[in-house]
Structures are given as C-alpha cells and as structure tokens.
C-alpha cells in the first residue's frame, strides 16, 4: 500500500478546499441557513408537528442530506475532472499508484469535506431550531456512509464528463429534484397511497429516512432497508469504478 501517494492526493484535494473556502464551505452553510430561517423559523412556527416533531426540527436531516449529496458529488467530480482537463491524469495513471490508492485519495478527501460541511450545518441549525439526536453513533455512521457513497458517484461523474456543463447535469437535473421529492420537507406518509408507492422508487428517500431516524427515531422506511440501500448503492459505484479502471473508459483516450 502506497500511503505516501494516498496522502499526497488527499492533502492536495484538502488544500484546494482551503483555497476556495467561500465556495466550498461558507456558501453551502449560508444557503442552508436561509432554509432554516424561512422554513424552520418563519413557516415552521405556523405549522403543526409531524409525528411528534416540530416542523423546523423535522426538516434538519433532509436539509443536511441535500447539502451533503450535492457537495460530495461536486467535490469528487471536480477533483478528478481537473486532472483530465489539464492532462495531469496521465501522470497519475503512469505513477506507481494502484487504482485503489487513487480512489482512496480523491474520494477520501471529498468525503471528509462533505462530512465537515454536514457537521457545520448541524451546528448552525442549533442557532435557529431546537433538536435532539436520539442515536448519535448511527447519525455519524449514516453521514459518513452517505458522503463516501456519493463521493464515489461524483468520481464516476468526473470521469464521464467531457465539459464543466456536464459536471452539473446530474446534480442539478436529477439528484437535487430527487432530494426535494424524497421527503426533505415532508413525510412521505402524508402523501396519497399511490404517490407513496411511486416515491419508494426514489433512492434518496431511503437516505433521508435513515438519517432522520438517527435523529428522532422516526422513519418513512425501515432503517435496515435504508442502510441496505445505501450500502448497495456504494457497492454499485465501486464496481463501476473498478470497471472504469480495467477498461480505461474515458481515462486513456
């Protein structure tokens, strides 16, 4: 195991975050804070409780997950896309570094940044809404697992993309709408039976449901299923990346 190579990639990616602190950390925290002000403090104070939890507190897991998914994908996709764009990817591929070490460096840094962002948003939420965490260990576990899974997904997007515009297509056109429709601002039990069934085909539902359970012990989907779906998604992403490195898809041409 070439720990020096992993450390070098990891430190370089983390240093990039320090250079773009306003964009990487401050902007997502500020944007999410506005959600807390509008939906948590203003609108939430005029709405009833959902399954015994105030509306402002109820949306906290969904808002954290919204930022976590987008930032995980953005950090990982941009991290691997830039070496492709500048041509330095060939130096990485020709170096005595295994694909596992490359993935660990890039994805590890992206997941670390996303977890830090999620924790900062959690601390910021305390300024606007009172909440409690029923299962803190599970909460951290879901946070890390989700960050790793979507960082892997972002890594795939960065390899697939041929332009900066393509980097934004999946996060903006697919993942963000699925997150909003996945129970970020409501419980899917509030929907008519037909739409509840349709919503269960949305993979983000399982992420938000499991994460919300770690806070309040309530979930739209059984927590074991949520955890299983997250692990399956991570394994699919890993298998896809293994195939990419074996075939050289959009890496060697």
N, C-alpha and C positions, 0 to 999 in steps of 0.2 A: 504494500500500500504506500503510495507516494503522498505522504502527509504534507510535504513541502508544497507540492503542486496544488493540493486542495486549499491549503492555507493562503497561497498566493492569489488564486482566483477569488476565494472568499473575501480576503482583505481588499482586493481591488474593487469588487462589487459593493462592499460596505462603504468604501471611501467615496464611491460615486454618489451614494445617498447623502453623505456629508456635504458634498458639493452642490447638491440640489435639495437642500433641506426644506425650503419653502414648498417646492412642488411635491416632494416625496412624503413629508410628514405634516407640515403646517396646513397645507391646503385640504387634505382629506379630513383632518381633525376639525378644521373650521367649517367645512361643508356639513359634516355630521352634526356639529354643534347647532347649526341652523335648523336641522331636522328636529333636534331636541327642543329648541325654542318654539318652533311652530307647532309640531305635532305633540310634543311632550308637555310643555308648559301651557301653551295657548289653547290648542284644540283639546289636548288630553284632559285638561282640568274641567272641561264641559262634557266629557264622555264618561260613561259608566265603566265599571270594572269588567275585565274579560277573564273569566274563570278565576275570580278572586284576586286578580292582579290589576293595579291601576294601568290605564292605557299608556301613560308615559313610560312606566317601567316595562310594560309588555313589549314595546317596540325596540327596546335596547338591544336584545340579541339579534334581531333582524337587521338593525342599522349597522351593528358591528360586522355582521356577516356580509352585508352589502359592500362595505369598505374593504373587508378582508379579501373577498373574491376578486374585486377589481384590482387591488394593489398587488396581490400575489401574481396574477396574470401579467400585469403591466411590468412589474419588476423583473420577472423571469424572462418574458418575451423580449423586452428591450435589451436585457443583459446579453442574450445570445444573438439577437439580431444585429447589434452593432459590430461584433467581430465579423459577421457575414458581410455587412455593408462595407466595412473598411478593408476586408480581405485578411485580417489577422486570424480568422478562424483556421486558416491553413497552417499557421504556426502552431496553434493549439493542437490540431489533429496530427501534425508531424512530430510533436514533442513526445517524450516517453511518458505519456499520461494515458491511463485507461479511460474508456467511456464512463465507467462508474465514478472515477475521480473528477472528471469534467462535470458530470451531473451533480455530484455532491457539492462541488464548489459553487456553481451557479444557483442551483435550487436551494441549497442551504442558506446562501446569502439572501435570496428573495424571500424565503420563508421566515427568516429571522426578522427582516424588515417589516413584514406583514404582521408578525406576532407583536412586535414592539408597537406598531400602529394600533392594533386591536386593543392592547392594554392601555395605551394613551387615551383612546376613545372611551374606554371603560371608566377611566379615572375622570375624564372630562364630563361624562354623563352624570356623575355624582353632584356636579355643580347645578344641574337642572332638575334631576329626578331622583327620588329615593328608591333604592332597590336593594335586594339581597341576593346572595349566591348560595343556593342550597347545597350544591355539590361542586366546590371549587376545583377539586382534582380533575373531575370529569370536564369541567369547563375549560381548564388549561389543555387537557387532552384533546378535546374537540377543536380548540383553537389551533393547536399545533398540527393536528392531522389534516384539518381543512387547508391550512396555509401550505403545507407540503404538497397536498393533492393538487391544488390549483396552481402552485408554482410549477409543478411538473407539466400541467396542462399549458401554462404560459410558455414553458420551454418549447413545447411542441409547436405552439403558435409562432414563436420567434423563428423557428427553423422553417416553418411552412411559408411565412410571409415573404413577399417579394418587395414590399414597399411599406412606408410608415402608415399609409392609409389602411393596408390590410391588417396591420397590427391592432387597429381599433375596431375592425368589423365585428369580430366575435364578442369582445367585451361590451360594446355599445349596442349592437343589434340583437344579441342573443342572451348573454349572461345577465346583463342589467335588467331587461324586461322579465326574465325568468325569476330573478330575485324579488322584484316588486310583486310578481304574481305568485310567489312561493310562500306567502304568509309573513312577510316582513312587518306589515302594518295591521294584520288581522289574523284570526284563527281560521283555518280552512273549514272548521266545524260550523262556521257562520254561513257557509255557502249552501245552496240547494244541493241535494244528493247527487244530481247529475254532474254538477261542476266540481263537487268534492272528488268524484271518481276521475274526472279529467285532470284535476290538479295533481293527483297522485302520480301522474306520468312526468311531472316536473321534478327533476332530480334535486333541485335546490330546496324543495320542501323538506326533504329528509335532513339536510344540513341545518336548516334553521330550526326545525322541530327538535332535533337532538340537542342543539346548542341552547335552546330555550328551556329544555328540560333540566339542563345543568344549573340553570338559574332558579327556576321556580317549581321544578318537579312536575310540570305540566307539558304535554306534548300532543301534537296532532297525529303523530305516528309513533309506534312503539320504539323506544330508544335503541333497542337491539337492532331493529331494522335500519334505523338511521345510521348507526355505527357501521353496520354491514355494508350499506350502500356506499358510504364514504370510502371504506377500505376497498371495495370492488372498483370504484372509480379510480383510486390511486393505483391499483394493480394494472388496470387497463392502460393508464397513462404510462406506467413503467414499461409495459410490454410494447407499447407503441414506440417509445424512445429506444428500446433495445433494437427493434426492427429498423429504425431510422439509422442507427449507427452501423448495423450489419449491412444494410443496403447502400448507405451513403446518400439517402434521399435528401436532396437539396443541400447537401453538405460538400459533396465532392464534384459538383458540376456548376 
